[in-house]
Amino acid sequence: MDLADILKSKKAVVGVVGLGYVGLPMAVTIAKKGYKVIGFEVSDYAIEHVNGGQNYIGDVDDADLSKVVKEGFLSATADYSKISGVNVIIIAVPTPLDKYHQPDTSFIEQVTKSMAPYIQKQTLVVLESTTYPGTTREIIVPELEKHGLKIGSDVYVAFSPERVDPGNEHFKTSNTPKVVGGMTPACNAVAKVLYESILDAPVHCVSSPEVAEMEKIYENTFRNINIALANEMTVLCERMGISIWEVIDAAKTKPYGFMAFYPGPGVGGHCIPIDPFYLTWKAREYDFHTRLIELAGEINIAMPEYVVIRANKILNKKGISISRAKLLLIGAAYKKDIRDMRESPIEGVIIELERYNAEFDIHDPYVDEFHNEKNGKLYKTTQLGNLKKYDLIIIITDHSKLDYHLLAQSGVAILDTRNACKQLTGNNIEVL
């Protein structure tokens, strides 16, 4: 029985390397389809929680995780020797940027070296971690070939970008269309069988891993650039006394040729603030300067500073110095209705406020405390109390469960960076 037949029969064992925001939802999705799944992790916390059926990822249903663990379809381990018993390996490890905004592929390199000695013939290896075009071919393939494995016959290798959107109520791992780029047509065919058997969504095959790797970066660069345009227009519209939010609402009435993107205090999450820099780094290898992408990054990175500039203006109108003011920051997570703090704009806002020695509290119904990667400090959030003790409230994240009427009725000046108070009126509300 070849690998495609093993996959179709649901007799395959699937290994998912990395049980984070991408890996755990995928592992649970596969286990729910009746495959035995082994999760490989270096984190004792993750291993203990998975094996105990305890969830720690927002986009995973607690009951689903508990059920597949209890029924024996999912387990977690740190022992890479168990790779010898799997038919499929899905790699979903972090791909951060270093301090010079260059890709850090060390996690991919480490897991590939750890796994390669144990990989058996007739195994499918898929990289899902977002990265620059060429990673699959340049890092994973050579390591497998060192161990005498022939790509396309002994092992099948492909890249298939993750498309996780934390907090999205409609599109989850199971029903989001999948892109697959195999090293050979045979690799594509086997990977397609896998994903069609575990997803309730179409699978689109492309001609190479590089196309699939570029596709993922293009998705997020597209969003990054359009958000930057909205942010730049916000700064201009504020000077001209025009509401950018009203402008966007008017533009949305056109049924073709326009897609609404909104301004904010900065961009967050693992993808949009990071992925474009993979491409700018790789482009230098081809003597190409990605001017538009880098400019968009500069605009978006500057938004936390702009938020504090606007806060300063509001306080100055009240005759209060920001260094003597008491502020309340509403929302810490990078987007609404989740607890994910990765690259959250609040980190930059805090840095700017602390330059002025400003005093502030933070409230987020989803986040109790967080570590600010930009300054290494730990911050704890607080419960809402007497709002009148604050000179200014800044809405950073527009969580649905927040009581915006309560904030508006307090009479305290509000800087709303998300247009969360759009249904409310009051002279104390100023929108970014």
C-alpha positions in Angstrom: 0.0 0.0 0.0 1.5 3.3 -1.0 1.3 6.5 1.0 -1.7 7.9 -0.8 -3.7 4.8 -0.1 -2.6 4.8 3.6 -3.9 8.4 3.8 -7.2 7.6 2.2 -7.7 4.6 4.5 -7.2 6.9 7.6 -4.5 4.4 8.8 -1.8 7.0 8.6 -0.2 8.5 11.7 0.3 12.3 11.5 3.0 14.1 13.4 2.5 17.8 14.0 5.7 19.6 15.0 4.9 22.7 17.1 1.7 23.0 19.0 1.1 26.7 19.0 -1.4 29.0 17.3 -1.0 27.0 14.0 0.0 23.5 15.1 -2.6 22.8 17.8 -5.7 23.8 15.7 -4.3 21.7 12.8 -3.6 18.7 15.1 -7.1 18.8 16.6 -8.7 19.2 13.1 -6.8 16.1 11.8 -7.6 14.0 14.9 -11.3 14.8 14.6 -11.1 13.2 11.1 -10.0 9.9 12.6 -6.3 10.1 12.2 -3.9 9.3 15.0 -1.9 12.5 15.7 1.3 12.9 17.6 2.3 16.4 18.5 6.0 17.2 19.0 6.8 20.1 21.3 9.8 21.4 23.3 7.5 23.1 25.8 6.6 21.0 28.9 3.6 23.3 29.5 2.2 22.5 26.0 2.9 18.8 26.3 1.3 18.5 29.8 -1.8 20.5 28.7 -2.4 18.6 25.5 -2.0 15.2 27.2 -4.3 16.4 29.9 -6.9 17.5 27.3 -6.5 21.1 28.5 -6.7 23.9 25.9 -4.5 27.0 25.8 -5.2 28.3 22.2 -8.2 30.5 21.6 -9.2 29.0 18.2 -9.3 25.4 19.6 -12.6 24.2 21.1 -12.1 22.9 24.6 -14.5 20.0 24.1 -12.9 19.0 20.8 -9.4 18.8 22.3 -10.6 16.9 25.4 -12.5 14.4 23.2 -9.7 13.6 20.7 -7.2 13.2 23.6 -9.6 11.0 25.6 -10.3 8.8 22.6 -6.6 8.3 21.9 -6.4 10.3 18.7 -4.1 13.0 19.9 -1.0 13.0 22.2 2.0 15.1 22.7 5.7 14.3 23.3 9.2 15.8 23.2 10.7 12.5 21.9 11.7 12.9 18.2 12.5 9.3 17.9 8.7 8.7 17.6 9.0 10.4 14.2 9.9 6.9 12.9 6.3 5.8 13.5 4.5 8.6 11.5 3.5 8.8 7.9 3.1 12.5 7.7 5.0 15.4 9.3 3.5 18.9 9.4 6.0 21.5 10.6 4.4 24.5 12.3 7.1 26.2 14.3 7.8 29.9 14.8 9.6 32.0 12.2 10.3 35.3 14.0 12.5 38.2 13.0 15.8 38.9 14.7 16.7 42.4 16.0 17.9 43.4 12.6 14.5 42.5 11.0 16.0 39.5 9.3 14.3 36.1 9.2 15.2 33.7 12.0 14.8 30.2 10.6 16.6 28.5 13.5 13.4 26.7 14.6 12.9 25.1 11.2 16.6 24.2 11.0 16.6 22.6 14.5 13.5 20.5 14.1 14.5 19.3 10.6 17.9 18.2 12.0 16.2 16.5 14.9 13.6 14.7 12.8 15.7 13.7 9.7 17.5 10.6 11.3 14.1 9.1 12.1 12.1 9.8 9.0 11.2 6.6 7.1 10.6 6.1 3.4 7.1 6.9 2.2 6.6 9.9 4.4 5.1 13.2 3.6 6.9 16.3 5.0 5.0 19.6 4.9 6.2 23.0 6.1 3.4 25.3 7.2 5.5 28.0 8.9 5.4 31.3 7.1 8.8 32.1 5.6 10.6 33.5 2.6 10.5 31.8 -0.8 13.2 29.2 -1.0 13.1 28.0 2.6 11.7 24.5 1.9 14.1 23.8 -0.9 17.2 25.4 0.8 16.7 24.1 4.4 14.5 21.1 4.6 15.3 19.3 1.3 19.2 19.2 1.8 18.8 17.8 5.4 16.6 15.0 4.2 18.9 14.2 1.3 21.8 14.0 3.7 20.1 10.9 5.1 19.8 9.3 1.7 16.2 10.1 1.1 15.1 10.9 -2.5 12.6 13.6 -2.8 9.5 12.6 -4.8 9.9 8.9 -4.3 11.3 8.1 -0.8 9.8 11.2 0.8 7.3 13.7 -0.4 8.0 17.4 0.5 5.8 20.4 0.1 5.0 23.8 1.5 1.5 24.7 2.5 1.0 28.1 4.2 -1.0 28.4 7.3 -4.0 30.7 7.1 -5.0 31.0 10.7 -7.0 34.1 11.6 -7.4 34.2 15.4 -10.9 35.1 16.5 -12.5 34.6 13.1 -15.9 33.0 13.8 -16.5 31.8 10.3 -13.2 30.6 8.9 -11.3 28.1 10.9 -8.5 25.7 10.0 -11.0 23.1 8.8 -12.9 25.2 6.3 -10.2 27.6 5.0 -9.0 26.9 1.4 -5.5 25.4 1.3 -2.6 26.2 -1.0 0.0 23.4 -1.6 3.3 23.7 -3.4 5.2 20.4 -3.8 8.8 19.8 -4.8 7.6 17.4 -7.5 4.2 16.5 -9.1 4.2 13.4 -7.0 4.7 15.5 -3.8 1.8 17.7 -4.8 -0.4 14.7 -5.4 0.2 13.1 -2.0 -0.1 16.4 -0.1 -3.4 17.1 -1.9 -4.7 13.7 -0.8 -3.8 14.5 2.8 -5.5 17.9 2.9 -8.6 16.9 1.0 -9.1 14.1 3.6 -8.8 16.4 6.6 -10.3 19.7 5.4 -13.8 20.8 4.4 -12.3 23.2 1.9 -10.8 23.1 -1.6 -7.0 22.4 -2.1 -5.2 24.5 -4.7 -1.9 23.1 -5.9 0.8 25.3 -7.4 3.9 24.4 -9.3 6.6 24.7 -6.5 7.2 25.4 -2.9 8.5 28.9 -3.8 5.1 29.8 -5.4 3.3 28.7 -2.2 5.8 30.5 0.0 5.5 33.7 -2.0 1.7 33.4 -2.1 1.5 33.6 1.7 3.8 36.6 1.9 1.9 38.3 -0.8 -1.4 37.8 1.1 0.0 39.6 4.2 2.0 42.2 2.3 -1.2 43.1 0.4 -2.9 43.7 3.8 0.1 45.5 5.3 0.3 48.0 2.4 -3.4 48.7 2.3 -3.4 49.3 6.1 -0.5 51.6 5.7 -2.5 53.6 3.1 -5.4 53.9 5.5 -3.0 55.0 8.3 -1.3 57.6 6.1 -4.7 58.9 5.0 -5.7 59.1 8.7 -2.8 61.5 9.5 -3.7 63.7 6.5 -7.4 63.7 7.1 -6.8 64.7 10.8 -4.9 67.8 9.6 -7.6 68.6 7.1 -10.4 68.2 9.6 -11.9 65.3 7.7 -13.1 62.0 9.2 -11.2 59.1 7.6 -13.9 56.7 8.9 -16.6 58.6 7.1 -14.4 58.7 3.9 -14.0 54.9 4.1 -17.7 54.3 4.7 -18.5 56.4 1.6 -15.9 54.6 -0.5 -17.4 51.2 0.5 -20.6 52.1 -1.4 -18.8 51.5 -4.6 -19.6 47.9 -5.6 -16.4 47.2 -7.4 -12.7 48.3 -7.4 -12.6 49.2 -3.7 -11.8 47.0 -0.6 -12.1 48.6 2.8 -9.0 48.7 5.1 -9.1 50.6 8.3 -6.5 52.6 10.3 -5.5 51.8 13.8 -2.8 52.2 16.5 -0.5 49.8 14.6 -0.5 46.3 13.1 -0.2 43.2 15.3 -0.2 39.5 15.2 2.5 37.1 13.9 1.9 37.7 10.2 1.3 41.2 9.0 4.0 43.1 10.9 6.6 40.3 10.2 6.0 38.6 6.8 6.8 41.5 4.5 10.3 41.7 6.1 11.0 38.1 5.0 10.5 39.3 1.4 12.5 42.5 1.7 15.4 40.4 3.1 15.2 37.8 0.4 14.9 40.5 -2.3 18.4 41.8 -1.6 19.7 38.4 -2.8 18.4 39.4 -6.2 19.6 43.0 -6.0 16.1 44.3 -5.7 14.8 46.9 -3.3 11.2 46.5 -2.2 10.5 50.2 -1.7 6.7 50.1 -1.4 6.8 47.3 1.2 9.4 48.9 3.3 7.6 52.3 3.2 4.4 50.6 4.3 6.3 49.0 7.2 7.7 52.4 8.3 4.2 54.0 8.2 2.6 51.2 10.3 5.5 51.1 12.8 5.1 54.8 13.4 1.4 54.6 14.3 1.9 54.1 18.1 3.9 57.3 18.2 1.1 59.0 16.3 -1.4 57.8 18.8 0.6 59.4 21.6 1.0 62.6 19.6 -2.8 62.8 19.3 -3.1 62.0 23.0 -0.8 64.9 23.8 -2.9 67.2 21.7 -6.1 66.3 23.6 -4.4 66.7 27.0 -2.9 70.1 25.9 -6.3 71.4 25.1 -7.3 70.6 28.7 -4.2 72.3 30.0 -2.6 69.0 31.2 0.9 67.8 30.6 1.1 64.2 29.5 3.8 63.7 32.2 1.3 64.7 34.8 -1.7 63.0 33.4 -3.4 59.7 34.4 -4.3 57.6 31.4 -6.4 54.4 30.9 -5.5 52.1 28.0 -8.4 50.0 26.9 -7.5 46.7 25.2 -4.1 45.0 25.1 -4.5 42.1 22.6 -3.5 42.8 19.0 -7.1 42.4 17.8 -10.6 42.2 19.1 -12.1 39.4 21.2 -8.9 37.3 21.6 -6.1 37.2 24.1 -3.2 37.0 21.6 -0.5 39.6 22.4 1.9 38.8 19.6 3.3 42.1 18.2 0.4 44.0 19.8 0.3 47.8 19.0 0.0 48.5 22.8 3.6 47.6 23.2 4.7 50.5 21.1 2.2 52.9 22.7 3.6 52.0 26.1 7.1 52.7 24.9 6.1 56.2 23.7 4.1 56.9 26.9 7.0 55.9 29.1 9.3 58.3 27.3 7.0 61.1 28.7 7.0 59.4 32.1 3.2 59.2 31.7 1.2 57.3 34.3 -1.3 54.7 32.9 -3.5 51.7 33.7 -4.4 49.0 31.3 -7.7 47.1 31.1 -8.4 44.1 28.9 -11.1 41.5 29.6 -9.1 38.8 27.9 -5.5 39.5 29.2 -4.5 39.5 32.9 -0.8 40.3 32.3 1.7 40.4 29.4 5.3 40.7 28.7 6.2 43.6 26.5 8.8 42.3 24.0 9.9 45.9 23.2 11.2 46.8 26.7 11.2 43.4 28.5 8.8 44.6 31.2 5.8 42.8 32.6 2.5 44.6 32.8 -0.6 43.7 34.7 -4.1 44.7 33.6 -6.6 46.2 36.0 -10.4 46.1 36.5 -12.5 49.1 35.6 -13.1 51.2 38.6 -13.6 54.9 39.0 -13.2 56.3 35.5 -13.3 59.9 36.6 -9.8 59.6 38.1 -8.4 59.5 34.5 -7.6 62.4 32.3 -7.7 60.5 29.1 -9.0 57.0 27.9 -7.3 55.5 24.9 -9.1 52.7 23.1 -6.4 50.4 21.7 -8.4 47.2 21.0 -12.1 47.2 20.4 -13.3 44.1 22.2 -17.0 43.4 21.8 -17.6 42.8 25.5 -16.4 46.3 26.5 -19.1 48.7 27.7 -18.4 51.8 25.5 -21.5 53.5 26.8 -19.9 53.4 30.3 -16.7 54.9 28.9 -18.5 57.7 27.0 -20.8 58.5 29.9 -17.9 59.0 32.3 -17.2 62.4 30.7 -13.5 61.6 30.5 -11.8 62.5 27.2 -11.5 59.5 24.9 -9.1 58.9 22.0 -10.7 56.1 20.0 -8.2 54.4 17.7 -10.7 51.8 16.4 -13.9 53.8 15.9 -15.4 51.6 18.6 -17.6 54.5 19.8 -19.1 55.2 16.3 -22.7 54.7 17.6 -22.1 57.1 20.5 -22.0 60.9 20.6 -20.2 63.2 22.9 -17.8 66.1 22.9 -15.4 64.0 24.9 -14.8 61.4 22.1 -12.1 62.0 19.5 -11.6 59.3 16.8 -8.1 58.6 15.4 
